[in-house]
Amino acid sequence: MIRTRIEKQRLEKLTLAPYAQKSGDSAGRVHAEPAHPHRTVYERDRARIIHSRAFRRLEYKTQVFLNGTGDHLRTRLTHTIEVASISRTIARALGLNEDLAETIALAHDLGHAPFGHSGEEVLNELMGSHGGFEHNVQSLRIVEIIERKYPSFTGLNLSWEVREGLQKHQKFYDPPTPGRHEKYSSPSLEAQIANLADEITYYSHDLDDGLDFQLITPKQLEELEVWRHSLAEVRRHFPKLRGRELHSYVIRCMIDRQVQDVVTTSEEFIGDAGVQSADDVRRQKKPLIRYSLLLLKANEALRKFLYKNLYYHPRVASANNRACELLKNVFERYLEKPALLGETTAGRVRKDGLHRAVCDYLSGMTDRYLLEEHERLFAEDKAPASVRQRLDLGRKRRNE
């Protein structure tokens, strides 16, 4: 039997929790499009993200270690896939919309700059008097403006609920289209899941990469409750495990513990809140997808440990700082010579200003491309005029 979109929507209403966001209840898209006969709105959104250029570029963007440092270290793309997997697991356990949670997770890092958080900090500094730079805001900008795949509109024309999930702030969030809906206090549960799954994935797997790269040691980790708890569990069941196998399985157990804790704790908060619809969730003053107090405190300790011992480790920081100096150089060169940006970006200069257009262009670059562009730009200073003209022409063709 062919399962049509209508049948899928019917099954969602029958099987999902009353407070789940159903695809049939979507607030729709900015630009109206005919419904697909077989795919729900969130299935279509997921495909649009996966087929976007910004998503493909994540393969060559830094997570913690500069891209190319090691074949087994995580990139921004592998991190994104891991977040999507955990999001689906939590959403399924709570009877929520897996497609929506996964789609938000797949799009949540589209706006990340090259060179990881160091690159983001540099772009924010360079854009200080021009609106700043923040990767969550940039992710929304990419799906609404920068991606160009359709003849009738810019962006990917994603559903309101996916864009809502991307517009997440610490205070918690502002709707992506002011005035379209009332200003809710919280996003959907599916968006909250993607947000927390990002944190679970980020810290656990960065820990894994730090161990693999020998920047942190198991001895150091013994001060952390999250490590000690899972280490004791693994040793109880597998006393002969040693070395890399032991550490990998400990981290696997850490993630499993975190996911189970979020599911159990969130179920309690959802029940206590008495929500009966997705909009009831949005009216809540605080998020309902949460850790227990024990795990919250343990994760805060893990976060502090990683910042102290991994993210600002001299071997990580020195490489990132050198790369970010190159990013600054390229940014300044584009400001001096906007013609290097190509026709597509030149159109945004007229609309958004030179600084924002340069920021858009740079933030979309992969680590590798930015390094190559720096080499081209500054090698030209020593090249004859005829060579510089050919390089400019080649770059314009790439950028169009």
Buried (B, 14 or more C-beta within 10 A) or exposed (E): EEEEBEEBBEEBEEEBBEBBBBBBBBBEBBEEEEEEEEBBBBBBBBBBBEEBEBBEBBBBBBBBBBBEBEEEBBBBBBBBBBBBEBBBBBBEBBBBBBBBBBBBBBBBBBBBBBBBBBBBBBBBEBBEEBBEBBBBBBBBBBBBBBBEEEEEBBBBBBBBBBBBBBBBEEEBBBBBBEEEBEEBBBBBBBBBBBBBBBBBBBBBBBBBBBBBBEBBEEEBBEEBBBBBBBBEBBEEEEEEBEEEEBBBBBBBBBBBBBBBBBBEBBBEBBEEBEBEBBBBBBEBEEBBBBBBEEBEEBBEBBBEBBEEBBBEBEEBEEBBEEBBEBBBBBBEBBEEEBEBBBEBBBEBBEEBEBBBBBBBBBBBBBBBBBBEBBEBBEEBEEEEEEEBEEBBEEBBEEBE
